[in-house]
């Protein structure tokens, strides 16, 4: 592999994918070639294992390339990757966003670069949200507005990979979205590690709802604004107002719920109780009757009894959740939960399967209820688009790509609607 553009392998969340796109631009500008870049995830031990497997495979496929490892796992355990014979350079989450880092990877500087470049992420006070003008399909762009997290949930290593919460100023976000709309995007998704903490570190400490209202007011030509995963207990009045009054804010929220039992929530060091989650879901749906919810739920958290798990299972219907992300608990070294009494591994798998089955039933219920309804659908390709609730819709004839079309739902197949 000579004189080729760097190859990037992305692991983990949407924010990682965003940053991978930013790194592509930085590496190209610096003239980097003959390189492989692996952007790792640290959310679970399995994610780290997958990154290591990927690194070994890439080294076999590209034996002469310079192999660079970055991302959250590189930040939290740099020695793990530095000690791999396949790896040439390890860079942290702050360093990967610095143009100077990539300038040091240029061909004429190979061999002069420090092999481990990972500084203290907790000392970082800004986030580089202005690096790229979104990414995604030509119909939907993702815009980073926040990074890091100030909370310390007992199962989570991510704050140590991302640092404390930092916000992109509203003016920068608005300017970025204006550019995206001018280039033809019909939907923008706001992303971050802990979105509802946006603004806490900015002058006058604005809230996420203030940002949403400002975007919708100052970018009137934006057809759709969507927000990714939020912590429902931190939702502010303006965000609830936007849910109630702004049709351009999409009626789909992904909630970081994690569990449905109060004792487990306390042991997780979450900031809400089950009644808080139920009350939020009921209120938001009262304000916006077509609202749908996704949610993260962990199965088999340490000390979880059958009754505690039953509360999580019941929460699926009590909150009327549709799109579940179920995570079988696995201990993450360095977190308090890893020292708690574990649940039997077989039982964890059984409980995760039960949650997924409940989620499948909820999806079927949602899809059946759409038959005969008319939806506005943003086309991602000629035959598939998404409703405002983010449900996929398949067409039997070609539609104009990246355009919002109106169509009647005829039924569903699998987890997709048909029109």
C-alpha positions as CSV (number, residue, x, y, z in Angstrom):
1,X,0.0,0.0,0.0
2,X,1.8,3.1,-1.2
3,X,0.7,6.6,-1.9
4,X,-2.9,5.8,-0.9
5,X,-5.3,7.8,1.3
6,X,-5.4,6.5,4.9
7,X,-7.8,3.8,5.6
8,X,-10.1,4.4,8.7
9,X,-11.9,1.8,10.8
10,X,-14.5,3.2,13.1
11,X,-15.9,1.5,16.2
12,X,-18.7,2.6,18.5
13,X,-21.0,5.5,18.7
14,X,-22.3,8.1,16.3
15,X,-19.9,10.7,17.8
16,X,-17.0,8.5,17.0
17,X,-18.2,8.2,13.4
18,X,-18.4,12.0,13.3
19,X,-14.9,12.3,14.6
20,X,-13.6,9.7,12.1
21,X,-14.9,12.0,9.3
22,X,-13.1,14.9,10.9
23,X,-9.9,12.9,11.1
24,X,-10.1,12.0,7.4
25,X,-10.1,15.7,6.6
26,X,-7.2,16.4,8.9
27,X,-5.1,13.5,7.6
28,X,-5.8,14.5,4.0
29,X,-4.8,18.1,4.7
30,X,-1.5,16.9,6.3
31,X,-0.6,14.6,3.4
32,X,-0.8,11.4,5.4
33,X,-0.7,8.2,3.4
34,X,0.3,4.5,3.8
35,X,-1.6,4.5,7.1
36,X,-4.4,2.7,8.9
37,X,-6.4,4.5,11.6
38,X,-8.5,2.6,14.1
39,X,-10.9,4.8,16.1
40,X,-11.8,2.6,19.1
41,X,-14.7,2.4,21.6
42,X,-14.4,1.7,25.3
43,X,-18.1,1.3,26.3
44,X,-17.6,-2.4,27.1
45,X,-14.8,-4.9,27.5
46,X,-16.2,-6.6,24.3
47,X,-15.8,-3.3,22.4
48,X,-12.1,-3.3,23.4
49,X,-11.7,-6.9,22.3
50,X,-13.3,-6.2,18.9
51,X,-10.9,-3.3,18.4
52,X,-7.9,-5.5,19.1
53,X,-9.2,-8.1,16.7
54,X,-9.7,-5.5,14.1
55,X,-6.1,-4.2,14.6
56,X,-4.6,-7.7,14.1
57,X,-6.7,-8.2,10.9
58,X,-5.7,-4.9,9.5
59,X,-2.1,-5.5,10.2
60,X,-2.3,-8.8,8.3
61,X,-4.1,-7.1,5.4
62,X,-1.7,-4.1,5.3
63,X,1.7,-5.3,6.6
64,X,3.6,-2.2,5.5
65,X,1.2,0.5,6.6
66,X,1.6,2.7,9.6
67,X,-1.1,1.6,12.1
68,X,-2.5,4.4,14.3
69,X,-4.9,3.7,17.2
70,X,-7.1,6.4,18.8
71,X,-10.5,6.8,20.4
72,X,-11.9,6.1,23.8
73,X,-10.2,2.8,24.4
74,X,-6.9,4.3,23.4
75,X,-7.5,7.1,25.8
76,X,-8.5,5.0,28.8
77,X,-5.9,2.2,28.3
78,X,-3.1,3.4,26.0
79,X,-0.7,0.7,27.2
80,X,-3.0,-2.0,26.0
81,X,-2.6,-0.8,22.5
82,X,1.0,0.4,22.7
83,X,2.1,-3.1,23.8
84,X,0.5,-4.7,20.7
85,X,3.2,-5.5,18.2
86,X,0.9,-4.5,15.3
87,X,0.5,-0.8,16.5
88,X,2.9,2.0,15.6
89,X,1.2,5.0,17.3
90,X,-1.4,5.5,20.0
91,X,-3.1,9.0,20.1
92,X,-5.7,10.2,22.6
93,X,-9.2,11.7,22.0
94,X,-7.9,15.3,22.3
95,X,-4.8,14.7,20.1
96,X,-6.8,13.1,17.3
97,X,-8.7,16.4,16.7
98,X,-5.4,18.4,16.6
99,X,-4.1,19.2,13.1
100,X,-0.5,19.2,14.5
101,X,-0.9,15.6,15.4
102,X,-1.7,14.6,11.8
103,X,1.1,16.9,10.5
104,X,3.4,14.7,12.6
105,X,2.1,11.6,10.7
106,X,3.2,12.9,7.3
107,X,5.4,10.5,5.3
108,X,8.6,12.5,5.8
109,X,8.2,12.4,9.6
110,X,7.6,8.7,9.9
111,X,9.9,7.4,12.7
112,X,10.1,10.8,14.4
113,X,6.6,10.6,15.9
114,X,6.1,9.8,19.6
115,X,4.6,6.3,19.8
116,X,2.1,7.3,22.6
117,X,0.5,10.7,22.5
118,X,-2.2,10.6,25.2
119,X,-2.6,13.6,27.5
120,X,-5.0,14.1,30.5
121,X,-8.5,14.3,29.0
122,X,-9.9,15.8,32.2
123,X,-7.9,19.0,31.6
124,X,-9.6,19.7,28.2
125,X,-12.1,22.6,28.4
126,X,-13.2,23.0,24.8
127,X,-14.6,20.7,22.1
128,X,-13.9,21.0,18.4
129,X,-17.5,21.0,17.0
130,X,-16.5,23.2,14.1
131,X,-14.2,20.7,12.4
132,X,-16.6,19.4,9.8
133,X,-20.0,20.4,8.4
134,X,-21.8,17.3,9.5
135,X,-21.7,13.8,8.0
136,X,-24.2,11.1,7.1
137,X,-26.3,10.5,4.0
138,X,-27.0,13.3,1.6
139,X,-30.4,13.7,3.3
140,X,-29.3,13.7,7.0
141,X,-26.3,15.3,8.7
142,X,-25.0,14.8,12.2
143,X,-23.6,17.8,14.1
144,X,-21.6,17.5,17.3
145,X,-22.7,20.1,19.9
146,X,-21.3,18.6,23.0
147,X,-18.6,16.2,24.2
148,X,-17.6,14.6,27.5
149,X,-19.7,13.9,30.7
150,X,-19.7,15.2,34.2
151,X,-21.6,12.3,35.6
152,X,-20.1,9.2,37.0
153,X,-22.4,6.3,36.5
154,X,-21.0,3.2,38.2
155,X,-21.0,1.1,35.0
156,X,-19.5,3.6,32.7
157,X,-15.9,4.3,31.6
158,X,-16.7,6.9,29.0
159,X,-16.1,10.0,31.1
160,X,-12.5,8.8,31.4
161,X,-12.3,8.5,27.6
162,X,-14.1,11.7,26.8
163,X,-13.3,14.0,29.7
164,X,-15.7,16.4,31.4
165,X,-18.6,18.0,29.6
166,X,-17.8,20.7,27.0
167,X,-20.3,22.5,24.8
168,X,-20.0,24.0,21.3
169,X,-21.3,27.6,21.4
170,X,-24.7,28.1,20.0
171,X,-23.5,30.6,17.3
172,X,-21.1,28.0,16.0
173,X,-23.8,25.4,15.9
174,X,-26.3,27.6,14.1
175,X,-23.7,28.7,11.5
176,X,-22.8,25.1,10.8
177,X,-26.5,24.1,10.4
178,X,-27.0,27.0,8.0
179,X,-24.2,25.8,5.8
180,X,-25.6,22.3,5.8
181,X,-29.1,23.5,4.8
182,X,-27.6,25.6,2.1
183,X,-25.9,22.5,0.6
184,X,-29.2,20.6,0.6
185,X,-29.5,18.7,3.8
186,X,-33.1,18.2,4.9
187,X,-32.5,16.9,8.4
188,X,-29.9,17.6,11.1
189,X,-29.3,15.5,14.1
190,X,-27.6,17.0,17.2
191,X,-25.1,14.6,18.8
192,X,-23.0,14.5,21.9
193,X,-22.0,12.3,24.8
194,X,-24.4,13.8,27.3
195,X,-26.6,16.1,25.2
196,X,-28.8,17.4,28.0
197,X,-25.8,18.9,29.7
198,X,-25.2,21.2,26.8
199,X,-24.6,24.8,27.8
200,X,-23.6,24.2,31.5
201,X,-20.1,25.4,30.7
202,X,-21.1,28.4,28.5
203,X,-21.8,32.0,29.6
204,X,-25.3,32.4,31.1
205,X,-25.5,28.5,31.2
206,X,-28.1,28.0,28.5
207,X,-30.0,24.7,28.2
208,X,-30.5,22.3,25.4
209,X,-34.0,23.6,24.8
210,X,-32.5,27.1,24.3
211,X,-30.2,25.7,21.6
212,X,-33.1,23.9,19.9
213,X,-35.3,27.0,19.9
214,X,-32.5,29.1,18.6
215,X,-31.7,26.7,15.7
216,X,-35.4,26.5,14.7
217,X,-35.7,30.3,14.8
218,X,-32.5,31.2,13.0
219,X,-32.5,28.5,10.4
220,X,-36.1,28.7,9.2
221,X,-35.3,26.7,6.0
222,X,-34.3,23.6,8.0
223,X,-37.1,21.1,7.5
224,X,-36.2,18.7,10.3
225,X,-34.2,18.9,13.5
226,X,-33.6,15.7,15.5
227,X,-31.9,15.2,18.8
228,X,-30.1,12.0,19.7
229,X,-29.8,10.3,23.1
230,X,-30.9,12.4,26.0
231,X,-31.2,12.0,29.8
232,X,-34.9,12.6,30.5
233,X,-34.3,13.9,34.1
234,X,-32.3,16.8,32.7
235,X,-34.8,17.9,30.0
236,X,-35.6,21.7,30.5
237,X,-38.8,23.7,30.0
238,X,-37.8,25.1,26.6
239,X,-37.1,21.6,25.3
240,X,-40.6,20.5,26.5
241,X,-42.0,23.7,24.9
242,X,-40.3,22.8,21.6
243,X,-41.7,19.3,21.7
244,X,-45.2,20.7,22.2
245,X,-45.0,23.6,19.6
246,X,-42.3,22.9,17.0
247,X,-43.4,20.5,14.3
248,X,-39.9,20.7,12.8
249,X,-38.5,19.0,15.9
250,X,-38.9,15.3,15.2
251,X,-41.2,13.3,17.5
252,X,-38.6,10.6,18.4
253,X,-36.4,10.6,21.5
254,X,-33.8,8.1,22.5
255,X,-33.7,7.9,26.3
256,X,-30.8,6.9,28.5
257,X,-33.0,4.9,31.0
258,X,-30.7,2.0,31.7
259,X,-33.0,0.2,34.2
260,X,-36.5,0.1,35.6
261,X,-35.8,-0.6,39.3
262,X,-35.1,2.1,41.8
263,X,-32.5,0.2,43.8
264,X,-30.5,-0.7,40.7
265,X,-30.8,2.9,39.4
266,X,-29.3,4.1,42.7
267,X,-26.5,1.5,42.5
268,X,-25.9,2.7,38.9
269,X,-25.7,6.2,40.3
270,X,-28.3,7.4,37.9
271,X,-30.1,10.7,38.6
272,X,-33.7,9.5,38.0
273,X,-36.1,6.9,39.5
274,X,-38.6,4.7,37.5
275,X,-41.5,7.1,38.3
276,X,-39.5,10.0,36.8
277,X,-39.0,8.0,33.5
278,X,-42.7,7.1,33.3
279,X,-43.8,10.7,34.1
280,X,-41.5,12.1,31.4
281,X,-42.7,9.7,28.8
282,X,-46.3,10.4,29.6
283,X,-45.9,14.2,29.6
284,X,-43.9,14.3,26.3
285,X,-46.5,12.1,24.6
286,X,-49.3,14.3,26.0
287,X,-47.6,17.3,24.4
288,X,-46.8,15.4,21.2
289,X,-49.2,12.4,20.7
290,X,-47.1,11.0,17.8
291,X,-43.9,10.8,20.0
292,X,-42.0,7.5,19.9
293,X,-39.2,6.5,22.2
294,X,-36.1,4.5,22.0
295,X,-34.1,3.5,25.1
296,X,-30.9,2.0,26.4
297,X,-31.5,-0.8,29.0
298,X,-28.9,-2.9,30.7
299,X,-29.8,-6.5,31.6
300,X,-28.1,-8.3,34.5
301,X,-26.5,-5.3,36.3
302,X,-24.8,-6.6,39.5
303,X,-27.2,-7.5,42.3
304,X,-30.2,-7.5,39.9
305,X,-32.8,-10.0,41.3
306,X,-35.7,-11.5,39.4
307,X,-38.1,-8.9,40.9
308,X,-35.7,-6.0,40.0
309,X,-35.5,-7.3,36.4
310,X,-39.3,-7.6,36.3
311,X,-39.4,-3.9,36.9
312,X,-37.2,-3.2,33.9
313,X,-39.3,-5.5,31.8
314,X,-42.5,-3.8,32.9
315,X,-41.0,-0.4,32.2
316,X,-41.0,-1.2,28.4
317,X,-44.8,-1.1,28.4
318,X,-45.2,1.5,31.1
319,X,-43.1,4.0,29.1
320,X,-44.4,2.6,25.8
321,X,-40.9,2.2,24.5
322,X,-40.5,1.2,20.8
323,X,-36.8,1.0,19.8
324,X,-34.8,-0.8,22.5
325,X,-31.0,-1.0,22.7
326,X,-30.5,-3.9,25.1
327,X,-27.0,-4.3,26.7
328,X,-26.2,-7.5,28.6
329,X,-24.1,-6.2,31.5
330,X,-20.4,-7.0,31.3
331,X,-17.9,-5.7,33.9
332,X,-15.8,-2.8,32.8
333,X,-12.4,-2.7,34.6
334,X,-11.9,0.6,36.4
335,X,-15.6,1.1,37.2
336,X,-17.3,0.7,40.6
337,X,-19.9,-1.7,39.2
338,X,-17.1,-4.2,38.3
339,X,-16.6,-4.7,42.1
340,X,-20.2,-5.4,42.8
341,X,-21.7,-8.9,43.3
342,X,-22.3,-10.2,39.7
343,X,-25.3,-11.9,38.2
344,X,-24.8,-15.3,36.6
345,X,-23.8,-15.0,33.0
346,X,-26.4,-17.4,31.7
347,X,-29.1,-15.5,33.6
348,X,-27.8,-12.2,32.0
349,X,-28.3,-13.7,28.5
350,X,-31.8,-14.9,29.4
351,X,-32.8,-11.5,30.7
352,X,-31.3,-9.7,27.7
353,X,-33.3,-12.1,25.4
354,X,-36.5,-11.4,27.3
355,X,-36.0,-7.6,26.9
356,X,-35.2,-7.9,23.2
357,X,-38.4,-10.0,22.8
358,X,-40.4,-7.3,24.6
359,X,-38.8,-4.8,22.3
360,X,-39.7,-6.7,19.2
361,X,-43.3,-6.9,20.3
362,X,-43.3,-3.1,20.8
363,X,-41.9,-2.6,17.3
364,X,-44.6,-4.8,15.8
365,X,-47.3,-2.9,17.8
366,X,-46.0,0.4,16.5
367,X,-45.8,-0.8,12.9
368,X,-49.3,-2.3,12.9
369,X,-50.7,1.0,14.1
370,X,-49.2,2.9,11.1
371,X,-51.3,1.0,8.5
372,X,-53.4,3.4,6.4
373,X,-51.7,6.5,7.9
374,X,-50.0,9.1,5.8
375,X,-46.4,10.0,6.7
376,X,-43.9,12.5,5.6
377,X,-40.8,10.4,4.7
378,X,-37.3,11.6,4.2
379,X,-35.8,9.4,1.4
380,X,-32.3,8.0,2.2
381,X,-32.1,6.2,-1.1
382,X,-34.5,5.5,-4.0
383,X,-36.4,2.8,-2.2
384,X,-36.0,3.6,1.5
385,X,-36.7,6.5,3.8
386,X,-37.7,7.3,7.4
387,X,-40.8,8.8,9.0
388,X,-40.6,11.6,11.5
389,X,-40.6,8.9,14.2
390,X,-37.4,7.5,12.5
391,X,-39.2,4.3,11.3
392,X,-37.8,2.9,8.0
393,X,-40.2,2.8,5.1
394,X,-39.7,0.6,2.0
395,X,-41.2,1.7,-1.4
396,X,-41.9,-0.6,-4.3
397,X,-41.1,2.2,-6.8
398,X,-38.2,4.6,-7.0
399,X,-38.6,7.9,-5.1
400,X,-36.4,11.1,-5.4
401,X,-33.5,10.7,-3.1
402,X,-32.8,13.1,-0.2
403,X,-36.3,14.6,-0.6
404,X,-39.3,14.5,1.8
405,X,-42.2,12.7,0.2
406,X,-45.7,12.1,1.5
407,X,-47.0,8.6,1.3
408,X,-49.7,6.3,2.7
409,X,-48.5,3.3,4.7
410,X,-49.7,0.0,3.2
411,X,-48.3,-2.4,5.8
412,X,-45.0,-3.7,7.2
413,X,-42.3,-6.3,6.6
414,X,-39.9,-7.3,9.4
415,X,-39.2,-4.0,11.2
416,X,-39.9,-1.8,8.3
417,X,-43.1,-0.1,7.0
418,X,-44.1,-0.4,3.4
419,X,-45.6,2.3,1.2
